[in-house]
Amino acid sequence: MKSFRALISGIILSWGWTRAMIALAAGALSALAMAPFNAWPILFLTIPVAVWLIDGAGAGRLGGIPAAAMSGWWFGFGYFVAGLYWVGYAFLVDAQTFAWLLPFAVMGLPAGLALFMAFGFALARLIWAPNAFRILSLACALTVSEWLRGHILTGFPWNAFGYALTEPLAFAQSASLVGLWGLTFIAVAVFASPAALIDDPHVTRRPWIPLVVSLVLLVAMGGYGAIRLANQPTQFVDKVKLRLMQPNLQQDVKFNYAAKQMVMEKYLSLSDRATGPQSSGVRDSTILIWPESAFPFFLAREADAMAQIANLLPPGTVLVTGAIRPPDQPAGTQITRAYNSIYVIDHDGTILSIYDKLHLVPFGEYLPFQSAMEKLGFVQITKVRGGFIPGDRRRTMTVPNAPRMLPLICYEAIFPGDIVPGDDRPNWIVNLTNDGWFGISTGPYQHLQQARLRAIEEGLPIVRSANTGISAVIDPFGRIVTQLGLGAEGVLDSALPKPASPTLFSRVRDIPVALAVALSTVIVIRRRAKQKP
């Protein structure tokens, strides 16, 4: 016990590069709590380190706020480098053009995101309460900073701490009540609780209470989730048969117009592949689904491609596919910008409806200050001059002989509370994506994890078609009905799960977690005030 306390004292009293490396290592290890590892118990070791680092910042100038912020930046830098290293893969697809940017992506993005962690640590130090109540200080501060990360500059809530409580699936069911940010508040408070064990028992009565309460809370979450899953079996919509096609195309092929016919032939043959002795290929399905930006050309302007699709689809079957769409312009006008879109195409080749992606990816689909940066020679990874055009609104789509569908493209599915129109609740969500940019890495697993949590939050099934995987059909409780693994080629046949009743989160959004953070902040500020002479 003495050696353990000596180790903790070493963390609290560390300074300079030693302190920075401790924070960096703790942050990097924390990334193991995310998919595909889901080693969330690691946070019982790493989040207390954050508490002790902030403890040790108290003797510095300005109440230790700058020192806490610096520790937070190093913690965040380690966390985001380990969790987002796969972003660099996208810069190797066209290495001749973009490889020089690889260090800036792998290090620059984490460095920027770490500023939010620095803010969280600084805010925690500002409201640092005595004894075990400092655990609430950290939970409040990091929930606020993570929420800001999910909203500022279009937002990037990837790998928020709440995702640590999505495996096992029973834990994740609490997202139907409080959403991702509620899970984040719970996760930080629970995983920080061991920090109280080192408190002086003469100052802190029963320092083991926070850990016991945290374990009881985890058991309660697991029990609630287990009961919810047991009482809500997956149910399916009658007469709707899905077929998801996962072509596993490499990116240099997917964006090469010269490969047009090869791409079409692969799509057509794969879509009609028999999956068993009783299979009739695409004729067994009512909805065929292809992934994001499926074609190396403008689909609606290629009459032969549309004719081949019409020949593929039997009567009663429609195609839902991603495609790059040019803006409506007079014939002969030079195309300088485009939409990233989803088409619903009938069996006779008629385009029934179109959705244009609303939430575009910075540096992937557009550049900040696009015109100025293009004049300096910069282009975004997709190389669309002028950048993609954002859609005008979030909306559902009508699909023949099926319930109303909400379309989402790629990382639109990572934004909690911002995917379902408030006045137009759909019956299911289709998420078309292309994670082929990121190779065989942890990125696609994390992307699937986040889409899965949206299903639980909203009580809606998600049908996910990905170019290289992971394609999946997910029921409204987050259960994966069927899936195709990363890097696999093939088709998935499945029925469409029915939606659940609207969840508490879908009705009130972030109100419960906002109240919890506000109340906890009042508590820690009052405790802090009582501590002062």
N, C-alpha and C positions, 0 to 999 in steps of 0.2 A: 504493500500500500504506500509505503514511504517513497519507493522508487517511482510509482505512478504519479504521486503528487509532485515529485521532483521534476518529472517529465512535463507535467502541466505547467508548473512554475516556469520551466524553461521556455515554453511557448508564450506565456504571458509576458515574460521579461525580455523576450528576444527583441532585437532591433536590427536595422540595416538590412543587408542582403540575406541574413539568416531568417529574419522575419518574412521577407518577401518570398523566399523559397518555401517556407512552411505553408504560407497562404497559397502559393502556386500549386504545390503538391496536393494540398487538401482539395482545392478546386478541381484539379485534374482527376483525382480519384472519385470525386462526386459524380462525374459524368458516367461512371459505371452503373449508376442508378437508373439510367435511361435505356431504352431499347437499343440493341437486342439483348443486352445483358440483364437488365432489370434487377440488378443487385442492390436493391434499395436499402438493405441493412447497413451498407457502407456509410450511409448518411448519419447513422448513429455515432460514427467516429469523426466524420469530416465537418458536420455542422457545429458540433461542440467546439471544434478548433476555431471556427469563426467567432464563437462567443468569447473564447479565451483571448483571441487576438484583439477583439474590441475591448475586453477587460484591460489588456495591457496598454491600450491607447489612452487611458484616462489621465495619465500623468503629463501628457504633452500639452503644447500650447493650444489655445482656443478649446480647452476642454477635451483635447484628444481627437477632435473631429477630423483634422487633416490626416493624422496618423491612421485613424480608422478607415478613412476613404482610401488611403494608399493600400492598406491590407485588403480592402474589398476589391480594389482594381486587380491586384495580383491573384486573388482567389477567383475572380471572374475570368481573368485572362486564361488561367489554367483550365477552368471549367469549359470555356467556349472553344479553346484550341482542341481539347480532347473530344469535345462533343460535336464540333463542326469542321473537323479537318477535311471531311469529304467534299466540302465546297470547292476545294482546289481541283478536284477531278474535272470539273466543268471547263477549266482553263486548259486542259490537256486534250480536249476533243479536237480543237484546231490549235495545236501547240505552236505552229509557226506564227500565228497571229497573237495568241494570248498567253503563252507559257511565261513570258516575262512578268506577267501580273500575278503569277502563282503565289509568290511570297506575300504580296500585298493582300491577297484574298485570305490565305491561311492564317496570317498574323494580323492583318489590318482589321478585318471584320471582328475577330475576337477582342482586339484592343478597343474598338469602338463600343461593342456591347458590354465590355467590362466596366465602362463608365457608369452604366446603370447599377451594377453591383457595387461600385464605389459609392454611388449616391445612397444605396441601401444601407451600407455599413455606416456611412456618415450620419444618416438620419437615425439609425439605431443608436449611435453614440450620443446624439443630441437628446434623445428621450430615454437614455439608458437608466433603467430602474435598479434598485438595489436587489441583491440576492436572486432568488429564483424568478422574480418578476422581469429580469432582463431578458428571459426567454421570450416573453410576450413582446418586449421592445423589438427584438430581432424579427419576430414573426410579422409584426405590423410593418416594420420598415421594409423588409424584403418583399412582402406582398405588394406594397405600394410601388416599389422600384420595378418589380416584375410586371405589374400592370402597366406602368409607364413604358416599359420596353415593348409591350404588346400593342402600343398605340402611337407612340411618337415616331415621326418620319415614316408614316404608313404602317409601322409596327412590325415586329418580328418576335412573336412569343414562343419561338422554338425552344424546346427542352426547358420550359418553365418547371420549377421545382415540383409543382403539383403532379406532373406526369410520373413521379416516383411512386405515387399511390394508385397506379393503374394496373399493376400486377401484384397479386392475383386479381382476377376480374371482379371478385366480390368487393374488394376495396374500391374499385372504380365506380361502383354503383352510386356512391355518394355524390358523384358529379351530377346526377339527376336532380340533386337538391341544391348544391352550392356552386357547381361549375368548376372550371379549371382554377380560378383565382381563390375560390374557397378551399380547394384541395391544396393549393400552394400555402395558404395561411396555416392549415392543419399540418402539412408536411414539415414546414420550418419549425413550428412549435413542438411537434412530436419529436423530431430528430435532434433538436437542440436540447431536449430535456436532460440527457445525461450530464450536461455541463454543471447542473446544480449539485451533483454528487460530491464535487470537491469543495463545496461551500462549508465554511466553518459551522459545525452543528451548534456552537454556542451563539452564533449570530443568526443563522438560518435554522429554524426549527424544522425537523424532519425533512432534510434535503432530498430524501428519496421520493417524496410525494410527487414531484413533477413527472418523474419517470414512470411511476406506477399509474398515474392518471393517463399518461400517454399510451401506455400499453393497454389499459382498459379501453381507451378511445379506439385504438386499432382493432381490438376484439369486437367492439360495438359496430364499427364500420364493416368488418368482415361478416358479422352476424346479420346485419341489415342487408348487405349485398347478397349473402347466401340465400336468405329468405326471399328476396326479390327475384333472384334468378330461378329458385325452385318453384315459385308461384306463377312465373310468367314464361312458359315454354314458347319457343319460336313458332309462330303461326305464319301461314303463307297465303298470298293473294291467289284466288282461283283463276286459272286459265292464263296466267302470265308466266311465260317461260323465257328465262334470260340465257343468252350465250355471250360470254366475254371472250374476246380474242386478245391474246398477248403475243405479239410477234417477235419480241426480243431483238429488235433492229438496233444496230449500232448507230450512233449519232451521225457519223460521216455519211452513212447511207440515207438516213432519215431526212437530211436536208440537201440531198444531191438530186437535182432535177434529172440528170442523166439516168438515174436509177428508177425513174418513174414506173416503167412497166414491170420491172422486177419487184418493186414494192407492191404494186397492185396484184400481181400474180400470187405473191406470198399471202397477202391479206385474203384474197378470194379462196385460195386452196385451203388455208388454215381455218377460215370461217366455216367452211363446209366439211371439215374433217369429221369423220365418224368417231365417236368416243366409246363405242361398245357394239356388241353384236346386234342390239336392237336400235342403234342410233341411225337416224336419217340425216345427220348433219344439220345444216342451218334450217332445214324444214321442220325440225322439232322445236324451234324457238319462235317466240312472237316478238322479241326485242333482241337484236344483235348489237353489241356495243364494242366500238373500237376506241383506242386511247387518244390522248391529247395530240394535237397537231400531227395527225396521222400521215399526212402526205407531203412530199417535197414539191408541191405545186398548189395553185389555187383550185380547189376541187370543183367549184361551181363553174369555172371557166374551161374545164376539160371535159368536153362532151363525151369522149370515149370512156373516160373513167366513170362518169355518171351512168353511162349505158351498161358498163360492166357491173356496177352495183345493182342496177335494175334487174339485170339477168340473174344475179345471185339471189336476190330476195324473192321468196315465194309470196303469193298473196296472203295478207294477214300478218306479214313480218315487216318491221321497220328497223332502220339502222340509226343508232345514236353514235355519232362520231365527232372527234375533234378535227378541226381543219383551220388553216390560216385563211382569213377572208379579206379580200380587198374592199375598200370603201366603195360605196355606190357612186360611180363617176361615169361621164360619157365615154363611149367606146374610143379607144386610141389614146386616152389620157394616161400619162406615165404614173405608175403606182409607186408612191414613195413611203406610204405607211399602210398598216394593215391591222386587222383585229385577230385576236386569238379566240376562236369561236367553237361552239358546239352546234352541229346540225342534227335535225331529226328528218330523215329521208324515208319516204314511203316506198312501197315495193315497185312502183312504176317510175321511180327516179325523181319524184316531186319533192322539193324541199318544203317541209311542212312548217318548220319554225327554226329560229336561230337565236342563240344566246352568245353575247360577246363578253369576254372576261372583264370583270369590273376591277378587281384588285390585282394590279400588275406587279411583277417582280422588279425592284430596282436593280439596275446594271445587267439584268438578264433580258428584260423586255423593254426597258427604256433607261435613259440616262438622266440624272438630275441636270437641269440646264442643258437639255438635249442639243439645241442648235450650237451653243457655244462650245460644248465638248466635241461635237462632230467637226467643227472648224479646226479644232486642235488635233484632229486625227483619231479621236476615240470612237469606238463603236461598242454597243452592247453585245453580249455573247451570241444572241440570235441573229445579229447582223442585219436587222431590219432598219434601213435608213429612216431617220425621223422617229424611230421607236414605234412600238405598238400603240394603238388607240384604245383607251379604256371604254368599256361599255357604259351605258347610261344609268342602269339600275339593276338591283337584284330582283329576280322574278322567277316564277315557276313556269314550266312548259307543259303543254298538252301532248301526250303520247297516245296514239290510237289504241283502244282496247286495254288501257292501263291507267292506274291512278295518276294524278298530277305529280310531276317530277320537278325537283329543284336541281338545276345544273351548277356544278362547281368545277373549276379548272385548276388543277395543280394545287398550289399552296393556299388557295382561297379557303381550303378546308381546315387551316390551322388557327383560324381566328374565332375564339369562343364568343358566342352571343352576337356574332356579326354575319351569320350565314343565312338565317331564315327570315324572310320578310314578315314583319309583325302582323300584317293584315292578310297574309296569303300562305297559310301553313300547308306544305306539301304532304304527300303520303310517303315519299321516299326521296333520297338524294342520290344522284349519280355524280361521281367524282372521277373525271378523266385526268390523267397525269402522265408525265414522262420523266421518270426518275433515271432514265438512261444516261443523263448528264453526269451522274454520280457513281457509276460503276457498281461493283460489288463491294459495298461499304455499309456502314451503319446508318447512313442517311435515309435510304428507303424504308428501313425498319422503323425509324423514328417517325417518318412521314405517316406510315400506316398506323402507328400508335396514336398519333394525334387525330387522324380521321376517325379512328375507333372511338375516341373519347367524345367527339362531336355527336356520334350516334347516341351515346348514353345521355349526354346533356340534353339533346333535343327530343329523345324518344322516337327517333326516325331511323329506318334502315339505310345503310349506305352501300351502294354498289360501286366498286372502285375498279376501273380498268386502267392498267399501267403498261407502258410500252415494254419495259424490261422486268416488270414486277414491282411491287407485290400486288397482283390483282386479287380481289376478294369480294365476297358478299357477306355483309355484316348486319346482324339483326339489331333492333333498337336498344338492346341491352349490351351491345358490344361483343356478343358471341360471333365468332367467325364460322359461318355456315360452310363455306368452301373457299379455297384460295389456291393460287398458283405461286410457287416460290420465286425468289429473286433470281434472274438470269435464266428462267425457264421459257420455253416456247410451247404454246398450246392454247386450248380453249377450256373454258369453264361453263358447264351447264348447271343452272340452278333455278329454283322457284324464287319469287320475290317475297321477302318477309313483309308481314303487315306492320304498320306503325304501332307504337304504344300510345297510351293516352298522353296528352301534353304533360311534361314534367314540371315540377316546381320551378326549376331553373328556366325553362322555356317561357314561363309566365312572368317571373319577377326578375330574371337576369341576375345582376350582381348586387342587388339590394341586401341580401343576408350577409354577404362577406363585407360589404361596406359598413354595415352596422356593427359587425363583429370587430373590424379593425378600429372603427371610431370608439367603441366602448372600451376596447383593450388599451387604446392610446390614452383615454381618460384615466384608466386605472393606473397605468405605469407613470403618467405625469403626476398623479396625486401621490403615488408611492415615492417618487423622486423628490417631490416637494417636502414630504414628511422627513426624508433623510437629511435635508439641509438644516443646519443649525438656525 
